[in-house]
Amino acid sequence: MELALLRARDAERRSIARDLHDVTAQLLLRLEFNLHAISTADSAVTDIACKDAGDVVTQLQQQVRCVAYLLHPPELETLGLPGALDALAAGMSARTGIEIGFKCRGNQGKNSKQTEMSLFRIAQEALMNVFKHSGARRAEMRLHCSGNWLCLRIRDFGVGIATGRGLDRNSGVGINGMKSRMAELGGRIRVRPLENGTSVTAVVRDSVSG
């Protein structure tokens, strides 16, 4: 199981590296081209190159923020797990057009950063798969807290695993990565087809804290 977790983390790093290569590197090349054009061309071409260079810098800033967010979501530090999940649901909803509701019930105890990060990553992956595969226009995310017991459930109202492509096993964390994350913490995860959609449920008891 430890090997599966290492593979999942390696897949995450490879995904970030691909983004840096495919997007960031191309933007830097475009910026270099514009800077060269500015230094050698007439004023009309220079104006166009300056405007495009400004656009490239804006896109690079967005790219860097995205990579930083993937590596460590700042909301976990500032808002805690419930606040971070609420922000994730709102952000995904705004970007995808899927109505994603979030609710937290119960009183959360003091949990380790590793547990909170693992649950947050599972939520990210599950919602991304809702967007990519379910065809759903609506999804729900629920966090139930009881002291150090945490239960996270994400469900969509789409085509489900049986008739659709289901959760993506090959990108990002995937089902095996989700299971490995929970197994490392002594928790468990269940992916279940529903009559109308799919649910992903992660349950873990976190007794340490730090």
Secondary structure as UniProt FT lines:
FT   HELIX           2..19
FT   HELIX           20..24
FT   HELIX           25..40
FT   HELIX           43..71
FT   HELIX           74..78
FT   HELIX           80..96
FT   STRAND          99..108
FT   HELIX           113..129
FT   HELIX           130..134
FT   STRAND          138..147
FT   STRAND          149..156
FT   HELIX           160..163
FT   HELIX           174..184
FT   TURN            185..186
FT   STRAND          188..194
FT   TURN            195..196
FT   STRAND          197..205
//
